[in-house]
Amino acid sequence: IASDADLGFLYRGGDPEAKLFWTRVAERIIELVSAYTSEGTIFAVDSRLRPRGREGELVEAEPAFADYFATAAQPWEAITYMKSRVVAGDVAEGTVLLTRIQNTIGQRFGRGRDAAVKLAEMRRRLEATAGAHNRLKTAPGGYYDIDFILTYLRLQAAQVFFPSLTTPERLRVVEWMGQLRPEQARVLRDAAVFLRALEH
Protein backbone atom coordinates (compact mmCIF):
# COMPACT_ATOMS: atom_id res chain seq x y z
CA ILE A 1 0.00 0.00 0.00
CA ALA A 2 1.40 3.41 -0.92
CA SER A 3 0.15 6.91 -1.43
CA ASP A 4 0.31 8.73 -4.74
CA ALA A 5 3.27 10.97 -5.46
CA ASP A 6 1.77 14.47 -5.78
CA LEU A 7 4.16 16.29 -8.09
CA GLY A 8 4.34 19.90 -9.21
CA PHE A 9 6.74 21.24 -11.83
CA LEU A 10 8.24 24.75 -11.88
CA TYR A 11 10.74 26.52 -14.10
CA ARG A 12 12.57 29.84 -13.96
CA GLY A 13 11.28 32.85 -15.87
CA GLY A 14 8.48 32.87 -18.40
CA ASP A 15 10.06 31.99 -21.75
CA PRO A 16 7.49 30.02 -23.87
CA GLU A 17 10.21 27.82 -25.40
CA ALA A 18 11.55 26.94 -21.96
CA LYS A 19 8.01 26.13 -20.84
CA LEU A 20 7.51 23.80 -23.79
CA PHE A 21 10.83 22.07 -23.09
CA TRP A 22 10.13 21.56 -19.38
CA THR A 23 6.59 20.41 -20.08
CA ARG A 24 8.02 17.60 -22.20
CA VAL A 25 10.49 16.77 -19.45
CA ALA A 26 7.69 16.67 -16.86
CA GLU A 27 5.54 14.44 -19.06
CA ARG A 28 8.46 12.06 -19.51
CA ILE A 29 9.14 11.97 -15.75
CA ILE A 30 5.51 11.11 -15.04
CA GLU A 31 5.58 8.43 -17.72
CA LEU A 32 8.73 6.82 -16.30
CA VAL A 33 7.74 6.97 -12.64
CA SER A 34 4.20 5.67 -13.13
CA ALA A 35 4.80 3.13 -15.91
CA TYR A 36 3.69 -0.43 -15.24
CA THR A 37 6.49 -3.00 -15.45
CA SER A 38 6.90 -6.65 -14.56
CA GLU A 39 8.03 -5.48 -11.10
CA GLY A 40 5.23 -2.95 -10.64
CA THR A 41 5.50 0.84 -10.61
CA ILE A 42 7.64 3.28 -8.66
CA PHE A 43 4.72 5.58 -7.81
CA ALA A 44 1.28 6.44 -9.04
CA VAL A 45 1.69 10.12 -9.93
CA ASP A 46 -0.95 12.78 -9.34
CA SER A 47 -0.27 16.24 -10.78
CA ARG A 48 -3.74 17.72 -10.16
CA LEU A 49 -2.63 19.75 -7.15
CA ARG A 50 -1.03 22.28 -9.47
CA PRO A 51 -2.60 25.75 -9.75
CA ARG A 52 -6.10 25.52 -11.28
CA GLY A 53 -5.99 21.72 -11.13
CA ARG A 54 -6.72 19.82 -14.32
CA GLU A 55 -7.32 23.09 -16.17
CA GLY A 56 -3.92 24.49 -15.21
CA GLU A 57 -0.59 24.12 -16.97
CA LEU A 58 1.45 21.05 -16.08
CA VAL A 59 4.56 23.26 -15.74
CA GLU A 60 4.33 26.72 -14.20
CA ALA A 61 6.78 29.63 -14.08
CA GLU A 62 8.01 30.39 -10.56
CA PRO A 63 6.61 33.98 -10.40
CA ALA A 64 3.15 32.92 -11.58
CA PHE A 65 3.18 30.00 -9.15
CA ALA A 66 3.96 32.24 -6.18
CA ASP A 67 1.39 34.84 -7.26
CA TYR A 68 -1.33 32.18 -7.48
CA PHE A 69 -0.95 31.28 -3.81
CA ALA A 70 -0.79 34.93 -2.81
CA THR A 71 -3.99 35.93 -4.61
CA ALA A 72 -6.10 33.10 -6.04
CA ALA A 73 -5.58 29.75 -4.31
CA GLN A 74 -8.53 28.32 -2.43
CA PRO A 75 -7.95 27.26 1.19
CA TRP A 76 -8.15 23.52 0.51
CA GLU A 77 -5.52 23.61 -2.25
CA ALA A 78 -3.24 26.10 -0.51
CA ILE A 79 -3.20 24.10 2.70
CA THR A 80 -2.01 20.99 0.87
CA TYR A 81 1.16 22.90 -0.02
CA MET A 82 2.07 23.27 3.64
CA LYS A 83 3.62 19.80 3.32
CA SER A 84 5.45 20.42 0.04
CA ARG A 85 9.19 20.21 -0.44
CA VAL A 86 11.73 20.26 -3.25
CA VAL A 87 12.77 16.86 -4.61
CA ALA A 88 14.72 17.78 -7.77
CA GLY A 89 16.41 20.68 -9.53
CA ASP A 90 17.93 23.59 -7.61
CA VAL A 91 16.97 22.46 -4.10
CA ALA A 92 18.25 25.60 -2.35
CA GLU A 93 16.40 27.98 -4.68
CA GLY A 94 13.29 25.83 -4.60
CA THR A 95 13.32 25.74 -0.80
CA VAL A 96 13.50 29.55 -0.67
CA LEU A 97 10.49 29.74 -2.99
CA LEU A 98 8.48 27.17 -1.03
CA THR A 99 9.31 28.89 2.25
CA ARG A 100 7.96 32.15 0.85
CA ILE A 101 4.84 30.45 -0.50
CA GLN A 102 4.18 28.64 2.78
CA ASN A 103 4.56 31.88 4.71
CA THR A 104 2.03 33.47 2.34
CA ILE A 105 -0.38 30.59 2.91
CA GLY A 106 0.09 30.93 6.66
CA GLN A 107 -0.70 34.65 6.48
CA ARG A 108 -3.77 34.13 4.28
CA PHE A 109 -5.31 31.09 5.95
CA GLY A 110 -3.55 30.40 9.23
CA ARG A 111 -4.66 33.24 11.45
CA GLY A 112 -7.58 33.14 13.85
CA ARG A 113 -10.51 30.78 14.12
CA ASP A 114 -11.07 30.73 10.35
CA ALA A 115 -8.18 28.32 9.77
CA ALA A 116 -9.61 25.77 12.20
CA VAL A 117 -13.06 26.06 10.60
CA LYS A 118 -11.71 25.52 7.07
CA LEU A 119 -9.62 22.54 8.14
CA ALA A 120 -12.60 21.00 9.95
CA GLU A 121 -14.68 21.37 6.78
CA MET A 122 -11.95 19.68 4.73
CA ARG A 123 -11.71 16.88 7.27
CA ARG A 124 -15.49 16.28 7.18
CA ARG A 125 -15.41 16.01 3.38
CA LEU A 126 -12.66 13.39 3.58
CA GLU A 127 -14.52 11.54 6.30
CA ALA A 128 -17.51 11.23 3.96
CA THR A 129 -15.32 9.25 1.52
CA ALA A 130 -14.47 6.57 4.10
CA GLY A 131 -14.84 3.03 2.77
CA ALA A 132 -13.40 -0.40 3.34
CA HIS A 133 -10.27 0.47 1.33
CA ASN A 134 -9.34 3.65 3.22
CA ARG A 135 -11.06 3.52 6.61
CA LEU A 136 -7.81 3.67 8.58
CA LYS A 137 -7.05 7.01 6.95
CA THR A 138 -10.40 8.73 6.57
CA ALA A 139 -12.72 7.41 9.31
CA PRO A 140 -12.96 9.26 12.66
CA GLY A 141 -9.80 8.61 14.65
CA GLY A 142 -7.95 7.75 11.44
CA TYR A 143 -4.56 8.85 10.20
CA TYR A 144 -5.95 12.02 8.63
CA ASP A 145 -6.89 13.32 12.07
CA ILE A 146 -3.19 13.32 13.01
CA ASP A 147 -2.28 14.93 9.70
CA PHE A 148 -4.86 17.69 10.10
CA ILE A 149 -3.72 18.48 13.65
CA LEU A 150 -0.15 18.88 12.40
CA THR A 151 -1.29 20.94 9.40
CA TYR A 152 -3.22 23.31 11.66
CA LEU A 153 -0.20 23.78 13.92
CA ARG A 154 1.98 24.28 10.85
CA LEU A 155 -0.31 27.07 9.64
CA GLN A 156 0.02 28.81 12.98
CA ALA A 157 3.82 28.96 12.68
CA ALA A 158 4.45 29.08 8.95
CA GLN A 159 7.82 30.80 9.33
CA VAL A 160 9.38 27.42 10.22
CA PHE A 161 10.05 25.38 7.08
CA PHE A 162 9.78 21.60 7.36
CA PRO A 163 12.72 20.12 5.43
CA SER A 164 11.18 16.65 5.77
CA LEU A 165 7.62 15.41 5.76
CA THR A 166 7.52 12.26 7.84
CA THR A 167 4.98 12.42 10.62
CA PRO A 168 7.51 11.69 13.43
CA GLU A 169 9.72 14.55 12.20
CA ARG A 170 6.75 16.92 11.93
CA LEU A 171 5.80 15.96 15.47
CA ARG A 172 9.32 16.67 16.71
CA VAL A 173 9.19 20.16 15.20
CA VAL A 174 5.85 21.16 16.76
CA GLU A 175 6.88 19.65 20.10
CA TRP A 176 10.17 21.56 20.01
CA MET A 177 8.24 24.76 19.27
CA GLY A 178 6.01 24.17 22.27
CA GLN A 179 2.83 23.73 20.21
CA LEU A 180 2.34 20.26 21.72
CA ARG A 181 3.24 18.98 25.16
CA PRO A 182 5.50 15.89 25.22
CA GLU A 183 2.63 13.64 26.33
CA GLN A 184 0.41 14.95 23.51
CA ALA A 185 3.13 14.36 20.94
CA ARG A 186 3.69 10.85 22.30
CA VAL A 187 -0.01 9.95 21.90
CA LEU A 188 -0.04 11.16 18.29
CA ARG A 189 3.29 9.46 17.52
CA ASP A 190 2.14 6.11 18.89
CA ALA A 191 -1.17 6.39 17.04
CA ALA A 192 0.55 7.24 13.75
CA VAL A 193 2.92 4.29 14.02
CA PHE A 194 0.08 1.92 14.91
CA LEU A 195 -2.24 3.08 12.11
CA ARG A 196 0.51 2.94 9.47
CA ALA A 197 1.63 -0.51 10.60
CA LEU A 198 -1.94 -1.77 10.56
CA GLU A 199 -2.55 -0.31 7.12
CA HIS A 200 0.53 -1.92 5.64
C-alpha positions in Angstrom: 0.0 0.0 0.0 1.4 3.4 -0.9 0.2 6.9 -1.4 0.3 8.7 -4.7 3.3 11.0 -5.5 1.8 14.5 -5.8 4.2 16.3 -8.1 4.3 19.9 -9.2 6.7 21.2 -11.8 8.2 24.7 -11.9 10.7 26.5 -14.1 12.6 29.8 -14.0 11.3 32.8 -15.9 8.5 32.9 -18.4 10.1 32.0 -21.7 7.5 30.0 -23.9 10.2 27.8 -25.4 11.6 26.9 -22.0 8.0 26.1 -20.8 7.5 23.8 -23.8 10.8 22.1 -23.1 10.1 21.6 -19.4 6.6 20.4 -20.1 8.0 17.6 -22.2 10.5 16.8 -19.4 7.7 16.7 -16.9 5.5 14.4 -19.1 8.5 12.1 -19.5 9.1 12.0 -15.8 5.5 11.1 -15.0 5.6 8.4 -17.7 8.7 6.8 -16.3 7.7 7.0 -12.6 4.2 5.7 -13.1 4.8 3.1 -15.9 3.7 -0.4 -15.2 6.5 -3.0 -15.4 6.9 -6.7 -14.6 8.0 -5.5 -11.1 5.2 -3.0 -10.6 5.5 0.8 -10.6 7.6 3.3 -8.7 4.7 5.6 -7.8 1.3 6.4 -9.0 1.7 10.1 -9.9 -0.9 12.8 -9.3 -0.3 16.2 -10.8 -3.7 17.7 -10.2 -2.6 19.7 -7.1 -1.0 22.3 -9.5 -2.6 25.7 -9.7 -6.1 25.5 -11.3 -6.0 21.7 -11.1 -6.7 19.8 -14.3 -7.3 23.1 -16.2 -3.9 24.5 -15.2 -0.6 24.1 -17.0 1.5 21.1 -16.1 4.6 23.3 -15.7 4.3 26.7 -14.2 6.8 29.6 -14.1 8.0 30.4 -10.6 6.6 34.0 -10.4 3.1 32.9 -11.6 3.2 30.0 -9.1 4.0 32.2 -6.2 1.4 34.8 -7.3 -1.3 32.2 -7.5 -1.0 31.3 -3.8 -0.8 34.9 -2.8 -4.0 35.9 -4.6 -6.1 33.1 -6.0 -5.6 29.7 -4.3 -8.5 28.3 -2.4 -7.9 27.3 1.2 -8.2 23.5 0.5 -5.5 23.6 -2.2 -3.2 26.1 -0.5 -3.2 24.1 2.7 -2.0 21.0 0.9 1.2 22.9 0.0 2.1 23.3 3.6 3.6 19.8 3.3 5.4 20.4 0.0 9.2 20.2 -0.4 11.7 20.3 -3.3 12.8 16.9 -4.6 14.7 17.8 -7.8 16.4 20.7 -9.5 17.9 23.6 -7.6 17.0 22.5 -4.1 18.3 25.6 -2.4 16.4 28.0 -4.7 13.3 25.8 -4.6 13.3 25.7 -0.8 13.5 29.5 -0.7 10.5 29.7 -3.0 8.5 27.2 -1.0 9.3 28.9 2.3 8.0 32.2 0.9 4.8 30.4 -0.5 4.2 28.6 2.8 4.6 31.9 4.7 2.0 33.5 2.3 -0.4 30.6 2.9 0.1 30.9 6.7 -0.7 34.6 6.5 -3.8 34.1 4.3 -5.3 31.1 5.9 -3.6 30.4 9.2 -4.7 33.2 11.4 -7.6 33.1 13.8 -10.5 30.8 14.1 -11.1 30.7 10.4 -8.2 28.3 9.8 -9.6 25.8 12.2 -13.1 26.1 10.6 -11.7 25.5 7.1 -9.6 22.5 8.1 -12.6 21.0 10.0 -14.7 21.4 6.8 -12.0 19.7 4.7 -11.7 16.9 7.3 -15.5 16.3 7.2 -15.4 16.0 3.4 -12.7 13.4 3.6 -14.5 11.5 6.3 -17.5 11.2 4.0 -15.3 9.3 1.5 -14.5 6.6 4.1 -14.8 3.0 2.8 -13.4 -0.4 3.3 -10.3 0.5 1.3 -9.3 3.7 3.2 -11.1 3.5 6.6 -7.8 3.7 8.6 -7.1 7.0 6.9 -10.4 8.7 6.6 -12.7 7.4 9.3 -13.0 9.3 12.7 -9.8 8.6 14.7 -8.0 7.7 11.4 -4.6 8.8 10.2 -5.9 12.0 8.6 -6.9 13.3 12.1 -3.2 13.3 13.0 -2.3 14.9 9.7 -4.9 17.7 10.1 -3.7 18.5 13.6 -0.2 18.9 12.4 -1.3 20.9 9.4 -3.2 23.3 11.7 -0.2 23.8 13.9 2.0 24.3 10.8 -0.3 27.1 9.6 0.0 28.8 13.0 3.8 29.0 12.7 4.5 29.1 8.9 7.8 30.8 9.3 9.4 27.4 10.2 10.0 25.4 7.1 9.8 21.6 7.4 12.7 20.1 5.4 11.2 16.7 5.8 7.6 15.4 5.8 7.5 12.3 7.8 5.0 12.4 10.6 7.5 11.7 13.4 9.7 14.5 12.2 6.8 16.9 11.9 5.8 16.0 15.5 9.3 16.7 16.7 9.2 20.2 15.2 5.8 21.2 16.8 6.9 19.6 20.1 10.2 21.6 20.0 8.2 24.8 19.3 6.0 24.2 22.3 2.8 23.7 20.2 2.3 20.3 21.7 3.2 19.0 25.2 5.5 15.9 25.2 2.6 13.6 26.3 0.4 14.9 23.5 3.1 14.4 20.9 3.7 10.9 22.3 0.0 10.0 21.9 0.0 11.2 18.3 3.3 9.5 17.5 2.1 6.1 18.9 -1.2 6.4 17.0 0.6 7.2 13.8 2.9 4.3 14.0 0.1 1.9 14.9 -2.2 3.1 12.1 0.5 2.9 9.5 1.6 -0.5 10.6 -1.9 -1.8 10.6 -2.6 -0.3 7.1 0.5 -1.9 5.6 
